[in-house]
Amino acid sequence: EGSALPAAQLAQALLPAALCADARIRDGELIGDPTEGALLALAAKAGLEPLTLNEATPRIAEIPFDSAHKFMATFHHDGDRVMMCVKGAPDVLLALATSHLGDAPAALPMDEKSRAAFIAENEALANQALRVLALASRVIPAADFDPAGNLLPWVQDLTLHALVGIIDPPRAEAKEAIATCHAAGIQVKMITGDHRVTAAAIARELGLKG
């Protein structure tokens, strides 16, 4: 679908989607995690080429995704600065963000109105049974950065770029299997790491109640 953002701003917003990923798309085939693949495809549609970007701004350190902190971060050499790209749970990154991308070239302060707007958008996307990820970044002076040091303290004062909704549609046979279980008097429970609103929307699609 089209975007209301100019192409350059859209590319800037999706830069973390292109860089903060271990997956690769080669010859139309995905190598790696499907969620990262969806983000890479989105970045490509915005005109970003992950391989070219990684050559221009090589990764020098990373924080792998962990269910405890709910984000992944990569650090890229970019001249006299280090660019940190982050993707993760919207509530976590929103709490760590002090600014956000807007219509202006420079980032805008993350005030209460902006924060409330992001929270509302997160809920709206999750209500559509979409898995929502937040994209963010931070620029660090290269002289201050030690790639072998403790990296977690750098994940603060983030600039929130965007929220991205990804659809992972339930298989048709899953709904049929649940209906069969219900007919047999079997109670089905769903266990997921998704946001509670996303989980509730998917449960409705599958015919789960409660």
C-alpha positions in Angstrom: 0.0 0.0 0.0 1.1 3.6 -0.5 2.5 5.8 2.3 1.7 9.3 3.3 5.4 9.9 4.1 7.8 11.1 1.5 10.2 8.4 0.3 13.2 9.7 2.2 11.3 9.9 5.5 9.9 6.4 5.0 13.4 5.1 4.3 14.7 6.8 7.4 11.9 5.4 9.5 12.6 1.8 8.3 16.4 2.0 8.6 16.4 -0.2 11.8 14.3 -2.8 10.0 17.1 -3.1 7.4 20.0 -3.1 9.8 18.8 -4.7 13.0 18.4 -8.2 11.6 20.3 -11.5 11.2 18.1 -12.8 8.4 18.8 -12.3 4.7 16.8 -12.4 1.5 18.8 -13.9 -1.3 17.4 -14.7 -4.8 13.9 -14.3 -3.4 14.5 -16.8 -0.6 14.5 -16.0 3.1 17.4 -17.3 5.2 16.6 -16.9 8.8 13.7 -15.7 11.0 10.3 -15.1 9.2 9.6 -12.0 11.3 12.9 -10.4 10.3 12.2 -11.5 6.8 9.0 -9.5 6.8 10.8 -6.5 8.1 13.5 -6.8 5.4 10.9 -7.1 2.7 9.2 -3.9 4.1 12.6 -2.1 4.1 13.2 -3.2 0.5 9.9 -1.8 -0.5 11.0 1.6 0.9 14.1 1.5 -1.3 16.5 0.2 1.3 19.1 -2.4 0.4 20.2 -4.2 3.6 23.4 -5.7 2.1 24.5 -2.4 0.8 23.7 -0.7 4.1 25.6 -3.3 6.0 28.6 -2.7 3.8 28.4 1.1 4.2 27.8 0.9 8.0 29.3 -2.4 9.2 28.0 -4.0 12.4 30.6 -3.9 15.1 28.6 -5.2 18.1 25.1 -6.5 18.9 22.8 -7.3 21.7 20.9 -10.5 20.7 17.1 -10.7 21.3 16.3 -12.0 24.8 12.9 -12.6 26.3 14.0 -10.8 29.5 14.7 -7.4 27.8 12.4 -8.0 24.7 14.6 -6.2 22.2 17.5 -6.7 19.8 20.1 -4.0 19.2 22.9 -3.7 16.6 25.7 -1.2 16.6 27.1 0.1 13.2 30.3 2.0 12.4 29.3 5.2 10.7 32.3 7.6 10.4 33.0 9.3 13.7 29.8 8.0 15.2 28.2 4.6 16.0 24.6 4.1 15.0 22.6 1.8 17.2 19.5 0.2 15.7 16.9 -1.4 17.9 13.8 -3.5 17.3 11.5 -4.9 20.0 8.4 -4.8 22.1 6.6 -1.4 21.7 6.0 -1.0 25.4 9.6 -1.6 26.2 11.1 0.7 23.5 8.5 3.4 24.2 9.6 3.5 27.8 13.2 3.9 26.7 12.4 6.6 24.1 13.0 10.3 24.7 12.2 11.4 21.1 10.5 10.2 18.0 10.6 10.8 14.2 8.0 13.2 13.0 7.3 15.3 9.8 10.3 17.5 10.6 13.9 16.5 9.6 15.0 16.5 13.3 13.6 14.2 15.9 10.8 15.6 18.1 10.6 15.3 21.9 8.6 12.3 23.2 6.0 14.3 25.2 2.9 12.8 26.9 0.7 13.5 23.8 3.1 11.7 21.5 3.5 8.8 23.9 -0.3 8.4 24.2 -0.6 8.4 20.4 2.0 5.6 20.1 0.2 3.6 22.8 -3.1 4.0 21.1 -1.7 3.0 17.7 -0.1 -0.1 19.3 -3.4 -1.1 20.7 -5.2 -0.5 17.4 -2.7 -2.6 15.4 -2.8 -5.4 18.0 -6.6 -5.4 17.9 -6.3 -6.3 14.2 -4.5 -9.5 15.2 -1.2 -8.0 14.1 2.1 -8.7 15.9 3.5 -5.2 16.6 7.2 -4.3 16.8 8.8 -1.0 17.5 11.8 0.3 15.6 14.2 2.8 17.2 17.8 4.2 17.0 20.4 6.2 18.8 23.6 7.9 17.7 26.7 7.4 19.9 30.0 9.3 19.5 32.5 6.7 18.3 35.1 7.9 20.8 32.7 7.0 23.7 31.9 3.5 22.4 33.6 0.2 23.3 32.2 -2.7 21.3 33.7 -5.1 23.8 32.2 -3.4 26.8 28.8 -3.7 28.5 26.3 -2.7 25.8 23.0 -2.7 27.6 23.5 0.8 29.2 23.5 2.3 25.7 19.9 1.2 25.2 18.2 4.4 26.5 17.4 7.9 25.2 16.1 6.2 22.1 14.5 7.9 19.1 11.4 5.9 18.2 11.1 5.5 14.5 7.9 3.5 13.9 5.5 0.8 14.9 5.2 -2.1 12.4 2.3 -4.5 12.4 3.0 -8.0 11.0 0.3 -10.5 10.2 0.9 -14.2 11.0 -2.5 -15.6 9.9 -3.6 -18.8 11.7 -3.8 -21.9 9.5 -7.3 -22.8 8.4 -6.8 -26.3 9.8 -6.2 -24.8 13.3 -9.7 -23.3 13.5 -11.1 -26.6 12.3 -9.2 -28.6 14.9 -10.3 -26.3 17.7 -13.9 -26.7 16.6 -13.5 -30.4 16.6 -12.0 -30.3 20.1 -14.9 -28.1 21.4 -17.4 -30.5 19.8 -15.7 -33.4 21.7 -15.9 -31.4 25.0 -12.2 -30.6 25.1 -11.2 -27.2 26.4 -8.5 -25.6 24.3 -6.0 -23.0 25.7 -3.6 -20.8 23.7 -0.1 -20.0 25.0 1.7 -17.2 23.2 4.3 -14.6 23.8 2.3 -12.0 21.8 0.8 -8.8 23.3 -2.4 -9.7 25.1 -4.6 -7.6 22.7 -3.0 -9.4 19.7 -3.5 -12.8 21.4 -7.2 -11.9 22.1 -7.8 -11.0 18.5 -6.2 -14.2 17.2 -8.2 -16.2 19.7 -11.4 -14.7 18.4 -10.4 -15.7 14.8 -9.8 -19.2 16.0 -13.1 -19.5 17.9 -11.5 -19.5 21.3 -13.4 -17.9 24.2 -12.5 -16.8 27.7 
